[in-house]
Amino acid sequence: MNELPALGIGTWQNTDPEECASAVATALDVGYRHVDTAEIYGNEEHVGEGLARADVDREDVFLATKVHSDSTGLTYDDVIETAHGSLERLGVDYLDLLYVHWPTGNYAPGETLPAYDDLVEEGVTRHVGVSNFEPWQVEEAMEALEEPLFANQVEMHPLLQQEELVAHAQEHDYYVVAYSPLARGDVFDVPEVSEVAEKHGVSEAQVSLAWLTRKDNVVAIPKATSREHIEDNWASLDLELDDADVAKIDGIEREDRHLDPDKGPWNE
């Protein structure tokens, strides 16, 4: 798969083996075709079990994982070793997308990213991505890579709208993948989002996801474990927001970042 489905299932902090496998299998049964995990999440094996349970061909699923400097490191050899380990843990023959999880620790574009190029050539991954990168770091990565940069995964929701990153992605033709797209539940308490949800008779989750996925080059990966929430999030794809709805959410003047470590490049 060369296109990134608009909505995926996120698995961060989903470390219970059965709950994780069940959530992935349920999401695929509902219609999701984008599954996101990471080596540092400690759940790749459970995600792989969910993939195996689902009655969906591997070729029809866009599967993404990440390499983190805090666990395995981001030297050339670290990346090669971790990527092959991810294949084993997930029980698959290839990845659709492999990210640099954070531009921190021993990340060095000139050493780290050639490993990603070589993994594409080897057939381990089809695409290369970065995560938690600022626009200048994305440009640095694009210069170091031979392969096209496919995506930058960042926190994004109505309370952290990431206008600069989205504009950069649209200009340079890569995806922004929005994690924590419901602001870890905070969107349910945002008056503007609630007003739009009431107008359409849907949940605030659906409004937030529809607001994200109607943007060019933006997709979202909400985490959900129950069938109810998985189905409710999926229904956002059928929600058509009008210009007034979008303007109302665009006008929210807050910047609430839920994942904000000192090492975050925006804090430099």
N, C-alpha and C positions, 0 to 999 in steps of 0.2 A: 504494500500500500504506500502510495506516494503523497496522498493527501491526508491531512490530520482531521479526523472526525471532530465535529463541533463540540461534542460533549463526551467526556471520558469519566471513568471511575477512578477516584483517587484512593490511595491506600495508606497514607501517612498515619502513623500511630495505630494502625490496625494490625496488632501483633498476636491476637488470639488466633491460633491455627484454624479452627473450624469457622469462626466468624469471618475471617479474612477470605478463606476459600469460598465460603457460601456467598459472601457479598460479590465476589468477582463472577462466580457462576450465575448468580441471579441477575447481575447487571447485563451479562452477555445474553441471557435468556430474554431480558426485557428489550434489548436492541442495541445496547452500547457496543461499540467496536474499538474503543480506545481505553487501554488499561495502563495506569501509571504506577510505578513503584521505584525503589532505590535500594542499593546494596545496604546502606546504613539503616534502612527501616527494619531490617531483620525479618522480613516477611516474604522474600522472593520465593521460597519454597511453597508457602501457602498460596501465593498468587498463582504459581505454576499449577498447584492442585486445582484451583478454581478454573483455570484455563482447560485443564484436562477433563474436568467434569462437564463442562459446557458442550452442548451439541453445536459447536461452531468451528469451522475449519480454521486452523492456525493462520492461513493466508488471509483470512478476512478480519483479523484482529490486529490493530496497531498497538504494539507492545513497546513500552518505554521504561528504561531504568537509568540509574545514575551512579557515577563514581565520586566518592567524597574524600577530601584530603584528610579528614579527621579519623577515618577508619583505615583505609587501605593506602592512602596517599595518591598523588597525581604525577609522579614521575612517569616516564615512558613505560618502564617495565611494570609499575604499579597498575597503570591503566590496562595494559594488555592482560595481565594476570586477573584483575578484577572482572573484566568483561567476560573472559572465558568462564570464570567462576559463576557469574550471573547466568550464563547459558545453562550451566549444570543445575544450578538451584532452581531455575525456572522450568527446566525440562524442555527447552526448545533448541532449535538449530540455529536461530538467528534472532536478532533484535531489530525492531523497526527504527528505534531511536535510542541513542546513548548520549546522556548529558554529562557535562562537567557540573557537579552539584553546586559548588561554591567556588568563586575565584579567590580562595584563601589557602593558608598552609603552604605546601610546596607546589602549588599551581604556578606554572611558568609557561606562557603561551608557546614559546619556541620549543619546549621539551614535551609538554603535555599534549598539545594538539596534533603533532605528527603521529602519535599513537592512535588517535581517533581516525586520521586519514588512513592509516594502515589497517585498522579494523574494518573500515568500509571496503578496502581493496580485498581483504581476506574473506569478506562475506559475513563477518560476525554481526555487524550492524549495517543498516541501509542508510541511516542518516545520523548527523552529528548535531547536538544541541548544547546549549549552556543554560545555567540556572542561577538566578539572583545576580545577574550581570547588569551593570549600568551601561548606557549607550556607548560610552567611550571604550568600555571593556569589550562590548560586542564588536565594535569596529576593529579593535586590536586582535580579537579572535578571528574575525573574517580575513584579516591580513595574514595571519599565521596558518590558516587552513588552506589546503588545496580543494577540499570538498566544500560545497555550498553550506553555509550555516542554515539549519532548518528551523530552529526554534530557540526562544529564550523563555524559560519558565520562571514566573515571578508571582509574588502575592498581588492579587488584583481583585477589587470588588468596588461597590459604590462608595465605600469610605476610603478607598485608596485607588484612585482612578488611573494612574500611570499614563497620563496623556503623552508625556515625552517619549516613553518607551514604545507606546502604540504607534505614534507618528514615525518613529525610527524604523519600526518593523514594517510599516506600510511602505515607507520610502525604499527600504532595502529588500523587501519581499521575503520575510521570514515570519514565522508564527510567534505570537505571544501566547503562552499557555498559562492561564490564570489558576494558581492554586489558592486555597482558602477563599473561594469565590463567594462564599456566604459570610465572610468576615467572622468565621467561627460562631455563627449564630447571631451576631450583632445586627445583621440586616433586618431581622424580625422586629427590631425596636427602632427603626429609622422611619420617621413619619412620612417622608416622601415616598419611600418604597411601599409602606403600608397603604398609602392612598392609592397608588397605582394597582396594588394587589386587590384592594377592595373594588376598585373600578372594574376590573376584569374578572373578579370572582375566583382568584387563584391565590396561591401562597406567595409570601415574600421571596421565598427561595426561587420560585419560577420567574418572578420579575427580575431578580438579580441576575440569574443565568441568562435570561432572554436579552437583558440589557448588554451583557458581555458578548454573547455569541452573535448578535446582529452587527457587531463591529467587524470591519474587514481585518483579516489576519489575526483574529482573537478566538481562542477556544478555551473551554473551562473544564476543570477536573474536580468536581465536588466529591468529597468523601461522604459515603453513606454506607450503612450496614444493613438496615432493615429494608425489606421489599417496598414498604410504604414510601420511604424516603427516596429510594432508588427510582421508583416509578414516578413520584412527584417531580423529581429533578428532570427526568426524561421528558415529562410533559411540557417542560419549558420550551422545547423545540417547536411546539405548535402554538406558542403564544406570540401574537403579533402586537408589538408595542407601537403606538403611533408617535408622531413627532413630539407631541406635548408630553407624553410619558417619558420619552428619552430626555427631553429638555429638563423636566423636573428632576430626574436623577442626575443628569449632568451638572445641575446647579447645586448639588450638595457640596458645601464648603467645609469638609472635614478631611483629615488625613490621618487615619488610624491604622498604624502598622502593627499587626499582631506578632509577626516574627521579625524581631529587631535586635539581633545580636550585635555586640560591639564590633565584631568582624565584618558586619554588613558593609559593602562598599559605599553605600549611601551615607555612612557615618564617617567616612574618611575626609 
